Structures are given as structure tokens and as C-alpha cells.
Amino acid sequence: MGEFDFSVWGPSLPFIRDGLLFTLRLTLVAMSGGIVIGTLLALARLSPIVPLARLAGAYVDLMRSIPLVLVILWFFLVIPYITGSPVGAETSAIITFTAFEAAFYCEIMRSGIQSVPRGQLNAAHALGLGRAQSMIHVILPQALRNMLPVLLTQTIVLFQDTSLVYAIGAKDMLKAADVVGKNYNRPVEMIVLSALIYFAICFSLSLAVKQLQKRVAIIR
Amino acid sequence: MIEIRNVSKWYGHTQVLANASTHVAKGEVVVVCGPSGSGKSTLIKCVNGLEAFTQGTITVDGISVGDPKTDLPKLRARVGMVFQHFELFPHMNVLQNLALAQVKVLGRSQEEAATRGEALLDRVGLRAHAAKFPGQLSGGQQQRVAIARALAMDPICMLFDEPTSALDPEMIGEVLDVMVELAQEGMTMMCVTHEMGFARRVARRVVFMDHGEIVEDAPTGAFFDAPASARAKAFLSRILHH
């Protein structure tokens, strides 16, 4: 058991920064793509067209029943097999996370849409707004506001889960810490550093969500 | 203007409307009353197609509501509706509530919609509240905004579904005042309401419903002075002497 030597943190910072930038990019892309696709999935699940609702339901159930790390690996390994050309680990990670998170955002948006009282839809229809217009201008803005805290909490979970891309060797923050740790033979110090960074970011995001929750609540 | 012919509706085996027929002529005010569960709210929601019906026909300005070929949104845009629970859009301020359908459905510009909205807010006495959100208004104020929102579409007729039932007693008057004024200006109105004072003042006819049937459809004076059916008599004595 050697002693801890935290001097490795200094020279590691440029690598950590690059890794963190990828982690953040992955989180943001997967969040925005996931919310958009998730909302479409939610609309499909609530659609009166039964095959469409079933298909979306099956997709969501499938994604929610497989460990994320398996989806990451599977996508990374299978896509080159199908398309004949390899996808980079980073691109593969972004696509996988968006597709996976969409299933979770879908369920959040579905309960958000259902949380809007039926009378609101009647009122929108009574004014002559069509189905799509009613959704876009009346139901979804309310659903989004009602669900904002849950959506952001899911995003914090997503931010932590991005560390799973180590499985396919994408260069996220954890991977950067791992590489530096190995090169300097200080793996424990580097793991402590990345844990601290994850904690600092997630904890401040949680506090921010709490603040936001107070501000965006619809006045009823 | 509104023709309802032999309309029936079932929820599974439960019949909620039984062969209902009535009409509202242009410029006429008709009040629909009856005990709760009598089907009056369902009937009025059938008029603009918010509820489907199983049999019969309803036409509004000659357009068949039940016809699958009818462009329902287009028809609804011409029929104003006011709900028991106001149903203002809580994420928009008062003026935005009034402007939304004018812009998205009628294709008016934001400025036109705002001008028309402000004029109507003036009319219901709420011009000063244009920038407020529905949650910041009292129930009576919200219902007046809801009436203004419906009027902003320049409707050919107005449907009121128990517009004062969710209000505290001291706020009922301000909403009824707006409705009376509207009636006196010649608006075609079909009102589900228990406000018999309002009915006496402005209604040409009263339709009394019970168990999904239209039991009576009589001129207002005749209905109050000499209701023909025992059910209407019992209903009136309950509602007038409490």
C-alpha cells in the first residue's frame, strides 16, 4: 500500500477536461434527442391507432428491460456487422444513449400528457384547434412544465450513466481518468478525482432542479 | 341554427341520451335544465362534436355534426363553448388565451388577435387583467375570460355547459350579467344551467331533461307557470325552494 499522491491531478486536467466535454456533449445530445423522440413515442403510445401504440409500447418495454451496458455493447458490435463499416465508439454511444433514454423520457412524457385534465383538450377542440394543434399549443407545454423536475432528474441519472461507455472504449471523463491513472500508476487518485467531479456536477444540478421546480410551477 | 333530431347515445349498455329532439333558432336563447345525470351536459357536448352520439342527427347552420365527412375543427371554430370549469389554458396569460385560436385557426395576425382580444376583455370588464395568468384570477373573472375567448372567434352561436356551477355564489352574478347582455344582443345561445332567474329573464324556451330524455320543451313562461310533467314539477319545486 503506497501513500496517496494527488499531484497527478494537475497534469491530468487537460485530459479530464476533454473527457468531461464528451460526457457533457453525450448527455446533452441524448437528453434533447431523447426528449424529442420520447415525446413522439409517448404520442404514439397514446394514439388511438392500435398497431402504432403497440409498436411504441414494445420498444419502450424492450429498452427498459435490458441493462444499458448491454444495449451499448450490442449496438457497437452489431451495427458494423450489419452496415459493413464500423461506427466510432463516440458516435455509437450518442446514438445508443438517445435511443435508450427516449424510452425513459417517453414514460415521463406519457404521464405528463395524462396529467393534463381532459377538459383542456375539450376546450382546445371547442375553439377549433385540430388534434396536432391542441397537442402542440395546449397539452404538451403543460405536460412539459408538469414533468420538468422529473425530466431533469432523469437527465442527472443519464449524466451518471454515460460512464458506462467505458465498455466500448469511448473517451469520456471516466475513460480519461482511467488512462491517466494507468500512465502515472495512480489509478485510485484518478478514480477519486472523477468521483468528486461527478458528485459536484450532479449535486449542483439537483439543487438547481429544486430551485427551478419552485419557479416554473404553473399558477393554479 | 341548431337542430337536434332523435339523438340517442349509449355508453355500453347504459343509455345516456334517449331519442332527444329540440332546436335553437337564430337569435334564440334556450335553457336546458334537469337533475344531474339527466344527460344535459352530454347533449350540449354532442352539438359541437366533443361527444359522439350513436343515433340521430344534429345540424349546426345546416352542417351535420355526426357526418364523418364534416370538418369538425372548422365547424367548432364557429361555435363558441363555455365550460363549467372554465378551462382557460393555465400556461398562457389572459390575452394569449384569447389570441391562440384566432391566430392558429382563423389565421389572424397577432396584432389583430390582440386588438380583438382587448376589445372583448373591455366588454367583460377585465381589460386591466390582460397580462395576468388564469390562476391569478377569481372564478368569476376566469369564466368571463372564457366567454371572451369564445366570442373572440366571432361565433354564430354559443354553448354554455353549466357556466356558473363551479362558482362561489357571490361570483355568479357577474357571469350571468355578461350572458344576459349577450342574449339581449341577439346571440343564439344554448345554455345548460340551473339558474332559473336567468332562464326567466332571457330564455325563449326551456328544455327539461331527465334520464337522457327530453321530458319538456316549452316556452319559458309556460314551463315555469304550468309544467306539464310531474318530473318537471318535482324538479322545479326542489330547485326553486331551497
Interface residues (C-beta under 8 A of the other chain):
Chain A: P117 G119 Q120 N122 A123 A124 H125 A126 L127 G128 L129 G130 Q133 H137 V138 P141 Q142 R145 I218 I219 R220
Chain B: K45 N48 L50 L72 P73 K74 R76 A77 R78 V79 G80 M81 F83 H85 E87 L88 F89 P90 H91 L100 A101 K104 V105 L106 F133 P134 G135 Q136 R149 A150 M153
